[in-house]
Amino acid sequence: SSLNELDQVAFAAALADIFEHSPWIPERTWSARPFDTLEDLHSKLCQTLDASDNDHKLDLIRAHPDLAGKLAVAGELTDFSTTEQASAQLDQLTTEQFEHMSNLNQQYKDKFGFPFIICVKEHTQASIFQHFEERVNHDAEAELDAALYQIKRIAWHRLNDLIQ
């Protein structure tokens, strides 16, 4: 209920990190108030994303960091991303696993032009590697859809963490 009472600027600021570096999503969703439940809010945020053009969708996808990538190593991830990657022990990869992840990251980005995205809170380290190895062989349209689906799952968890 407190989110429903916020003005557009405060609402966008409160939810700015739900979608990685993309406060335009809550900003555009503000006018859909009131939100009856957390599920309703998430649904309307996702509708805003779905209604956006491909350039905005690609910008959102490209705003996500590589898994166990340079930003993680440098400690420059958002608080959400740091916690999420640690939950799947991506901060504890062996040297061999780190090199394999780095190679997969590069292969994926070379093929699709954006980073591999998976809701790590819903996976283990092993299942992340499994999905990575499978999805790198998909076509571009399938991966665009997969990335957006995963972003919505990530946003669901971030919204819950923020509100709870």
Backbone as a chain_set.jsonl record, in Angstrom:
{"seq": "SSLNELDQVAFAAALADIFEHSPWIPERTWSARPFDTLEDLHSKLCQTLDASDNDHKLDLIRAHPDLAGKLAVAGELTDFSTTEQASAQLDQLTTEQFEHMSNLNQQYKDKFGFPFIICVKEHTQASIFQHFEERVNHDAEAELDAALYQIKRIAWHRLNDLIQ", "coords": {"N": [[0.826, -1.198, 0.0], [2.025, 1.195, 0.65], [3.674, 1.669, -1.544], [1.785, 2.249, -3.495], [1.04, 4.786, -2.775], [3.113, 6.463, -3.383], [4.656, 9.12, -5.279], [5.428, 9.391, -8.824], [8.218, 9.658, -9.243], [9.357, 8.877, -6.776], [8.335, 6.295, -6.61], [9.527, 5.05, -8.855], [12.17, 5.279, -8.035], [12.154, 3.694, -5.721], [11.813, 1.167, -6.778], [13.847, 0.88, -8.553], [15.999, -0.92, -8.844], [14.939, -3.379, -9.376], [14.664, -4.303, -12.004], [17.509, -4.73, -13.702], [19.46, -1.926, -13.688], [17.464, -0.372, -14.945], [15.388, 1.758, -14.492], [13.306, 2.793, -15.931], [11.278, 0.983, -16.298], [9.719, 0.596, -13.816], [9.035, 3.304, -13.673], [7.398, 3.743, -15.923], [5.373, 2.036, -15.238], [4.093, 3.029, -13.063], [1.705, 4.498, -13.486], [-0.219, 2.54, -13.602], [-1.221, 2.057, -11.134], [-3.79, 1.473, -8.669], [-1.885, -1.177, -7.117], [-2.905, -4.314, -6.326], [-1.783, -6.566, -5.125], [1.432, -8.097, -4.458], [1.956, -9.823, -6.528], [0.316, -8.726, -8.499], [1.582, -6.256, -8.9], [4.092, -7.14, -9.863], [3.237, -8.447, -12.192], [2.235, -6.28, -13.678], [4.54, -4.737, -13.981], [5.963, -6.492, -15.598], [4.285, -6.504, -17.815], [4.732, -3.935, -18.726], [7.391, -4.178, -19.534], [7.052, -6.141, -21.567], [5.556, -4.657, -23.401], [7.349, -2.839, -24.337], [9.701, -1.571, -26.813], [11.981, -3.385, -29.021], [14.575, -2.312, -28.806], [14.672, -1.212, -26.207], [14.268, -3.559, -24.741], [16.566, -5.03, -25.459], [18.522, -3.294, -24.431], [17.971, -3.571, -21.698], [18.548, -6.316, -21.327], [21.261, -6.297, -21.974], [22.209, -4.794, -19.891], [22.652, -6.484, -17.818], [25.063, -8.214, -15.849], [27.871, -10.358, -16.714], [27.844, -13.776, -15.706], [29.732, -14.576, -12.927], [31.707, -12.881, -13.875], [33.906, -10.174, -14.98], [32.988, -7.92, -13.526], [31.992, -9.099, -11.217], [34.301, -10.25, -10.14], [35.743, -7.925, -9.647], [34.207, -6.846, -7.679], [32.089, -5.159, -8.317], [29.392, -5.491, -8.795], [25.798, -4.989, -8.587], [24.103, -4.838, -5.402], [21.999, -6.691, -5.344], [22.746, -8.458, -7.486], [25.216, -9.425, -6.558], [24.455, -10.859, -4.23], [22.721, -12.732, -5.396], [24.409, -14.159, -7.199], [26.18, -15.249, -5.365], [24.45, -16.936, -4.017], [24.247, -19.156, -5.608], [26.734, -20.07, -5.458], [28.551, -18.985, -7.244], [30.567, -17.347, -6.706], [32.489, -18.928, -5.755], [33.856, -20.511, -7.538], [36.069, -22.975, -8.907], [39.355, -22.597, -10.339], [39.371, -23.859, -12.832], [36.583, -24.094, -13.329], [35.911, -21.375, -13.369], [37.331, -20.512, -15.648], [35.997, -22.043, -17.575], [33.408, -20.963, -17.325], [33.955, -18.327, -18.091], [34.72, -18.744, -20.76], [32.287, -19.757, -21.782], [30.666, -17.502, -21.339], [31.85, -15.678, -23.152], [31.568, -17.015, -25.615], [28.779, -17.137, -25.767], [28.04, -14.38, -25.747], [29.34, -13.575, -28.099], [27.831, -14.938, -29.978], [25.127, -14.101, -29.539], [25.111, -11.412, -28.835], [24.52, -10.355, -26.385], [24.597, -10.798, -22.78], [24.494, -14.04, -21.159], [21.663, -14.907, -19.368], [20.245, -15.978, -16.4], [18.03, -16.937, -13.847], [19.566, -17.103, -11.089], [18.86, -17.647, -8.473], [17.066, -19.67, -8.629], [18.475, -21.88, -9.264], [21.194, -24.259, -9.109], [24.789, -24.3, -8.891], [25.661, -26.331, -10.624], [23.37, -26.738, -12.262], [23.211, -24.298, -13.508], [25.518, -24.268, -15.119], [24.76, -26.403, -16.775], [22.41, -25.417, -18.077], [23.542, -23.205, -19.34], [25.325, -24.414, -21.162], [23.496, -25.743, -22.782], [21.808, -23.673, -23.748], [23.471, -22.002, -25.212], [23.516, -23.098, -27.657], [21.115, -22.536, -28.832], [18.816, -20.714, -31.04], [18.8, -17.197, -31.966], [16.302, -15.888, -31.547], [14.986, -17.599, -29.747], [16.697, -17.358, -27.583], [16.508, -14.648, -26.943], [13.869, -14.56, -26.03], [14.157, -16.362, -23.88], [15.98, -14.993, -22.254], [14.471, -12.716, -21.53], [12.362, -13.948, -20.138], [13.805, -15.034, -17.985], [14.74, -12.675, -16.821], [12.354, -11.635, -15.865], [11.8, -13.528, -13.9], [13.968, -13.074, -12.191], [13.359, -10.454, -11.444], [11.01, -10.928, -10.016], [11.951, -12.269, -7.712], [13.661, -10.288, -6.672], [11.854, -8.236, -6.16], [10.276, -9.442, -4.177], [12.26, -9.793, -2.215], [12.852, -7.147, -1.674], [10.405, -6.109, -0.708], [9.758, -7.823, 1.389]], "CA": [[0.0, 0.0, 0.0], [2.875, 2.395, 0.659], [4.118, 1.914, -2.918], [0.67, 2.863, -4.215], [0.918, 6.187, -2.368], [4.275, 7.236, -3.827], [4.586, 9.791, -6.577], [6.112, 8.628, -9.858], [9.664, 9.694, -9.037], [9.67, 8.052, -5.611], [7.994, 4.918, -6.977], [10.596, 4.569, -9.736], [13.393, 5.162, -7.229], [11.998, 2.571, -4.8], [11.881, -0.091, -7.526], [14.841, 1.087, -9.615], [16.936, -2.038, -9.003], [14.238, -4.63, -9.643], [15.127, -4.651, -13.347], [18.899, -4.28, -13.71], [19.788, -0.602, -14.238], [16.391, 0.009, -15.867], [14.285, 2.366, -13.743], [12.215, 3.169, -16.832], [10.17, 0.022, -16.189], [8.773, 1.058, -12.784], [8.564, 4.653, -13.992], [6.278, 3.607, -16.862], [4.325, 1.201, -14.633], [3.48, 3.801, -11.981], [0.338, 4.91, -13.834], [-1.12, 1.382, -13.499], [-1.665, 1.926, -9.747], [-3.184, 0.804, -7.518], [-1.5, -2.574, -7.23], [-3.632, -5.019, -5.27], [-0.903, -7.541, -4.471], [2.786, -8.149, -4.995], [1.831, -10.504, -7.816], [-0.258, -7.746, -9.422], [2.648, -5.307, -9.219], [5.055, -7.831, -10.73], [2.584, -8.662, -13.477], [2.156, -5.01, -14.413], [5.914, -4.403, -14.365], [6.295, -7.361, -16.737], [3.513, -6.016, -18.963], [5.458, -2.766, -19.228], [8.538, -4.717, -20.272], [6.561, -6.785, -22.793], [5.047, -3.638, -24.327], [8.436, -1.964, -24.796], [10.269, -1.939, -28.109], [13.134, -4.283, -28.952], [15.772, -1.603, -28.352], [14.624, -1.161, -24.746], [14.463, -4.928, -24.248], [17.988, -5.367, -25.599], [19.266, -2.49, -23.453], [17.778, -4.218, -20.403], [19.316, -7.568, -21.317], [22.698, -5.966, -21.976], [22.559, -4.172, -18.609], [22.995, -7.543, -16.873], [26.484, -8.588, -15.852], [28.22, -11.751, -16.963], [27.919, -14.608, -14.509], [31.104, -14.747, -12.448], [32.536, -12.137, -14.818], [34.84, -9.152, -14.518], [32.382, -7.077, -12.497], [31.925, -9.889, -9.981], [35.671, -10.357, -9.629], [36.146, -6.592, -9.174], [33.302, -6.417, -6.619], [31.338, -4.017, -8.829], [28.006, -5.853, -9.086], [24.799, -4.421, -7.687], [23.9, -5.674, -4.212], [21.158, -7.821, -5.739], [23.521, -9.406, -8.296], [26.21, -10.055, -5.694], [23.752, -11.846, -3.393], [22.195, -13.784, -6.267], [25.493, -15.01, -7.689], [26.701, -15.984, -4.217], [23.485, -17.973, -3.638], [24.539, -20.333, -6.423], [28.163, -20.296, -5.249], [29.344, -18.559, -8.393], [31.729, -16.649, -6.155], [33.377, -19.962, -5.216], [34.261, -21.39, -8.628], [37.477, -23.338, -9.017], [40.008, -21.944, -11.474], [38.883, -24.527, -14.041], [35.19, -23.692, -13.522], [35.911, -19.965, -13.736], [37.752, -20.431, -17.043], [34.901, -22.595, -18.38], [32.34, -19.954, -17.305], [34.431, -17.202, -18.911], [34.631, -19.169, -22.161], [30.87, -19.804, -22.128], [30.208, -16.106, -21.416], [32.339, -15.068, -24.399], [30.924, -17.711, -26.733], [27.373, -16.726, -25.783], [27.97, -12.976, -26.176], [29.731, -13.517, -29.509], [26.741, -15.469, -30.792], [23.846, -13.425, -29.378], [25.272, -9.971, -28.658], [24.129, -9.985, -25.021], [25.055, -11.806, -21.825], [23.64, -15.142, -20.72], [20.913, -14.53, -18.174], [19.483, -17.035, -15.753], [17.653, -16.59, -12.478], [20.427, -17.986, -10.307], [18.185, -18.04, -7.229], [16.282, -20.871, -8.896], [19.385, -22.894, -9.795], [22.451, -24.581, -8.441], [25.948, -24.069, -9.75], [25.658, -27.367, -11.669], [22.286, -26.529, -13.23], [23.553, -23.095, -14.282], [26.417, -24.726, -16.178], [23.979, -27.24, -17.693], [21.573, -24.54, -18.903], [24.441, -22.394, -20.156], [25.829, -25.252, -22.253], [22.375, -26.025, -23.68], [21.246, -22.47, -24.371], [24.417, -21.395, -26.15], [23.245, -23.726, -28.951], [19.804, -22.112, -29.321], [18.834, -19.622, -31.999], [18.736, -15.868, -31.351], [14.941, -15.578, -31.089], [14.736, -18.397, -28.542], [17.485, -16.809, -26.473], [15.916, -13.371, -26.551], [12.709, -14.923, -25.205], [14.647, -16.976, -22.645], [16.575, -13.936, -21.427], [13.391, -11.9, -20.969], [11.686, -14.774, -19.136], [14.685, -15.106, -16.815], [14.734, -11.35, -16.199], [11.094, -11.535, -15.109], [11.967, -14.36, -12.699], [14.893, -12.323, -11.332], [12.601, -9.321, -10.909], [10.082, -11.456, -9.005], [12.709, -12.503, -6.47], [14.137, -8.992, -6.157], [10.684, -7.539, -5.617], [9.971, -10.103, -2.915], [13.313, -9.461, -1.244], [12.706, -5.725, -1.329], [9.179, -5.881, 0.065], [9.817, -8.605, 2.617]], "C": [[0.863, 1.251, 0.0], [3.419, 2.699, -0.737], [3.032, 2.619, -3.729], [0.547, 4.352, -3.933], [2.06, 7.068, -2.863], [4.003, 7.965, -5.128], [5.474, 9.021, -7.558], [7.623, 8.555, -9.639], [10.065, 8.788, -7.875], [9.4, 6.572, -5.885], [9.101, 4.312, -7.835], [11.896, 4.376, -8.957], [13.322, 3.943, -6.302], [12.188, 1.233, -5.506], [12.957, -0.078, -8.612], [15.719, -0.131, -9.874], [16.268, -3.376, -9.286], [14.63, -5.173, -11.016], [16.474, -3.964, -13.525], [19.116, -2.948, -14.439], [18.734, -0.095, -15.227], [15.195, 0.598, -15.122], [13.119, 2.811, -14.623], [11.031, 2.215, -16.714], [9.231, 0.416, -15.048], [8.229, 2.455, -13.064], [7.334, 4.595, -14.908], [5.104, 2.823, -16.259], [3.539, 1.958, -13.573], [2.024, 4.13, -12.274], [-0.674, 3.761, -13.751], [-1.606, 1.156, -12.059], [-3.187, 2.013, -9.677], [-2.87, -0.667, -7.825], [-2.111, -3.305, -6.042], [-2.743, -5.947, -4.453], [0.494, -7.413, -5.066], [2.779, -8.805, -6.378], [1.294, -9.55, -8.885], [0.806, -6.732, -9.841], [3.653, -5.946, -10.176], [4.473, -8.029, -12.126], [2.552, -7.386, -14.309], [3.543, -4.502, -14.815], [6.317, -5.214, -15.602], [5.517, -6.961, -17.987], [4.18, -4.791, -19.581], [6.659, -3.212, -20.052], [8.08, -5.31, -21.599], [6.119, -5.769, -23.845], [6.15, -2.739, -24.881], [8.985, -2.456, -26.142], [11.527, -2.795, -27.916], [14.402, -3.592, -28.469], [15.811, -1.524, -26.823], [14.847, -2.545, -24.142], [15.926, -5.329, -24.328], [18.852, -4.568, -24.641], [19.163, -3.115, -22.063], [18.605, -5.494, -20.307], [20.807, -7.263, -21.204], [23.145, -5.277, -20.684], [22.966, -5.214, -17.566], [24.472, -7.909, -16.983], [26.666, -10.041, -16.28], [28.195, -12.514, -15.64], [29.382, -14.834, -14.173], [32.102, -14.038, -13.367], [33.41, -11.09, -14.155], [34.259, -8.289, -13.403], [32.297, -7.811, -11.157], [33.299, -9.976, -9.331], [36.117, -9.03, -9.021], [35.261, -6.092, -8.031], [32.418, -5.256, -7.032], [29.903, -4.358, -9.258], [27.064, -5.074, -8.185], [24.667, -5.346, -6.481], [23.057, -6.897, -4.544], [21.974, -8.867, -6.482], [24.571, -10.133, -7.46], [25.579, -11.164, -4.863], [23.276, -13.022, -4.234], [23.31, -14.724, -6.729], [26.112, -15.821, -6.551], [25.762, -17.125, -3.82], [23.696, -19.259, -4.427], [26.036, -20.669, -6.391], [29.016, -19.957, -6.479], [30.555, -17.743, -7.959], [32.76, -17.627, -5.593], [33.82, -20.954, -6.29], [35.741, -21.738, -8.525], [38.058, -22.593, -10.217], [39.5, -22.535, -12.783], [37.437, -24.125, -14.34], [35.1, -22.238, -13.971], [36.302, -19.794, -15.208], [36.658, -20.946, -17.971], [33.75, -21.586, -18.463], [32.727, -18.766, -18.177], [34.331, -17.528, -20.393], [33.177, -19.225, -22.623], [30.3, -18.393, -22.27], [30.602, -15.488, -22.758], [31.673, -15.694, -25.617], [29.472, -17.256, -26.887], [27.233, -15.291, -26.293], [28.357, -12.812, -27.645], [28.571, -13.949, -30.404], [25.494, -14.592, -30.746], [23.937, -11.904, -29.201], [24.795, -9.453, -27.311], [24.543, -11.102, -24.073], [24.01, -12.887, -21.555], [22.969, -14.723, -19.42], [20.126, -15.722, -17.686], [19.173, -16.575, -14.334], [18.402, -17.529, -11.538], [19.791, -18.427, -8.988], [17.373, -19.321, -7.399], [17.146, -22.032, -9.393], [20.55, -23.146, -8.846], [23.589, -24.253, -9.407], [25.937, -25.066, -10.914], [24.568, -27.119, -12.706], [22.518, -25.276, -14.066], [24.487, -23.476, -15.426], [25.658, -25.54, -17.225], [23.132, -26.376, -18.638], [22.419, -23.68, -19.846], [24.877, -23.186, -21.385], [24.728, -25.612, -23.251], [21.963, -24.776, -24.462], [22.196, -21.809, -25.359], [24.215, -21.967, -27.558], [21.887, -23.347, -29.533], [19.95, -21.048, -30.41], [18.577, -18.296, -31.275], [17.346, -15.543, -30.814], [14.606, -16.332, -29.803], [15.486, -17.814, -27.346], [17.007, -15.436, -26.035], [14.72, -13.631, -25.633], [13.145, -15.501, -23.857], [15.221, -15.92, -21.703], [15.487, -13.086, -20.771], [12.602, -12.671, -19.908], [12.515, -14.818, -17.849], [14.736, -13.77, -16.08], [13.468, -11.159, -15.368], [11.166, -12.365, -13.831], [12.888, -13.651, -11.692], [14.142, -11.174, -10.659], [11.622, -9.774, -9.829], [10.799, -11.644, -7.672], [13.192, -11.197, -5.857], [12.997, -8.21, -5.539], [10.311, -8.134, -4.268], [10.992, -9.763, -1.839], [13.192, -8.021, -0.767], [11.517, -5.486, -0.409], [9.196, -6.632, 1.395], [10.867, -8.019, 3.526]], "O": [[0.481, 2.264, -0.585], [3.608, 3.866, -1.081], [3.329, 3.485, -4.552], [0.013, 5.099, -4.752], [1.98, 8.293, -2.771], [3.23, 7.505, -5.969], [6.191, 8.103, -7.16], [8.23, 7.501, -9.831], [11.016, 8.016, -7.99], [10.153, 5.705, -5.441], [9.559, 3.199, -7.576], [12.633, 3.42, -9.197], [14.317, 3.243, -6.12], [12.67, 0.273, -4.904], [12.965, -0.941, -9.49], [16.141, -0.354, -11.009], [16.947, -4.394, -9.421], [14.895, -6.366, -11.165], [16.553, -2.736, -13.498], [18.97, -2.867, -15.658], [19.072, 0.537, -16.229], [14.114, 0.01, -15.117], [12.059, 3.168, -14.11], [9.898, 2.6, -17.001], [8.033, 0.561, -15.29], [7.084, 2.753, -12.726], [6.355, 5.31, -14.693], [3.971, 2.941, -16.727], [2.427, 1.56, -13.226], [1.187, 4.044, -11.375], [-1.879, 4.004, -13.824], [-2.315, 0.187, -11.788], [-3.804, 2.589, -10.573], [-3.503, -1.297, -8.671], [-1.859, -2.952, -4.89], [-2.925, -6.096, -3.245], [0.702, -6.708, -6.054], [3.507, -8.389, -7.279], [1.752, -9.561, -10.027], [0.909, -6.392, -11.02], [4.018, -5.346, -11.187], [5.154, -7.798, -13.125], [2.814, -7.417, -15.512], [3.697, -3.902, -15.878], [6.932, -4.687, -16.529], [6.035, -7.067, -19.099], [4.193, -4.626, -20.801], [6.909, -2.686, -21.136], [8.659, -5.013, -22.644], [6.288, -5.998, -25.043], [5.905, -1.958, -25.8], [8.76, -3.597, -26.545], [12.06, -2.911, -26.812], [15.223, -4.213, -27.794], [16.859, -1.742, -26.215], [15.544, -2.678, -23.136], [16.471, -5.901, -23.384], [19.816, -5.1, -24.091], [20.154, -3.181, -21.334], [19.289, -5.719, -19.308], [21.522, -7.897, -20.429], [24.344, -5.191, -20.417], [23.559, -4.869, -16.544], [25.049, -7.91, -18.07], [25.736, -10.845, -16.215], [28.49, -11.953, -14.584], [30.173, -15.234, -15.027], [33.202, -14.535, -13.604], [33.628, -11.108, -12.944], [34.956, -7.961, -12.442], [32.504, -7.217, -10.098], [33.439, -9.796, -8.121], [36.795, -9.014, -7.993], [35.528, -5.03, -7.469], [32.031, -4.447, -6.189], [29.277, -3.599, -9.998], [27.473, -4.558, -7.145], [25.075, -6.506, -6.537], [23.35, -8.003, -4.091], [21.906, -10.049, -6.145], [24.786, -11.331, -7.641], [26.104, -12.276, -4.798], [23.414, -14.176, -3.829], [23.166, -15.944, -6.657], [26.524, -16.963, -6.759], [26.218, -18.164, -3.342], [23.352, -20.34, -3.949], [26.525, -21.456, -7.201], [30.06, -20.564, -6.715], [31.457, -17.483, -8.754], [33.774, -17.217, -5.028], [34.125, -22.107, -5.984], [36.561, -20.917, -8.114], [37.316, -22.023, -11.016], [39.228, -21.802, -13.735], [37.105, -23.843, -15.491], [34.307, -21.905, -14.851], [35.676, -19.02, -15.931], [36.412, -20.365, -19.028], [33.183, -21.375, -19.535], [31.895, -18.255, -18.926], [33.908, -16.691, -21.191], [32.863, -18.79, -23.731], [29.545, -18.114, -23.201], [29.781, -14.852, -23.419], [31.265, -14.99, -26.541], [28.999, -17.022, -28.0], [26.409, -15.016, -27.165], [27.765, -12.0, -28.356], [28.363, -13.375, -31.473], [24.865, -14.354, -31.777], [22.95, -11.194, -29.397], [24.678, -8.244, -27.117], [24.81, -12.223, -24.507], [22.808, -12.668, -21.704], [23.623, -14.247, -18.492], [19.432, -16.389, -18.454], [19.984, -15.896, -13.705], [17.924, -18.621, -11.23], [20.152, -19.473, -8.448], [17.034, -19.978, -6.416], [16.63, -23.039, -9.879], [20.838, -22.371, -7.934], [23.365, -23.967, -10.583], [26.179, -24.685, -12.059], [24.81, -27.271, -13.904], [22.07, -25.202, -15.21], [24.28, -23.061, -16.567], [25.888, -25.383, -18.424], [23.141, -26.584, -19.851], [22.053, -23.46, -21.0], [24.807, -22.69, -22.51], [25.002, -25.769, -24.441], [21.792, -24.821, -25.68], [21.742, -21.113, -26.267], [24.688, -21.39, -28.536], [21.542, -23.798, -30.626], [21.045, -20.549, -30.67], [18.182, -18.286, -30.109], [17.227, -14.975, -29.728], [14.014, -15.769, -28.882], [14.964, -17.784, -26.232], [17.1, -15.102, -24.854], [14.581, -12.996, -24.588], [12.573, -15.169, -22.818], [14.973, -15.954, -20.498], [15.576, -12.774, -19.584], [12.218, -12.099, -18.888], [11.977, -14.656, -16.754], [14.772, -13.74, -14.849], [13.518, -10.58, -14.283], [10.649, -11.951, -12.794], [12.614, -13.637, -10.492], [14.275, -10.952, -9.455], [11.43, -9.074, -8.834], [10.301, -11.223, -6.627], [13.133, -11.026, -4.64], [13.17, -7.584, -4.493], [10.056, -7.397, -3.315], [10.634, -9.479, -0.696], [13.406, -7.725, 0.409], [11.622, -4.737, 0.563], [8.703, -6.129, 2.405], [11.085, -8.528, 4.626]]}, "num_chains": 1, "name": "protein.A"}
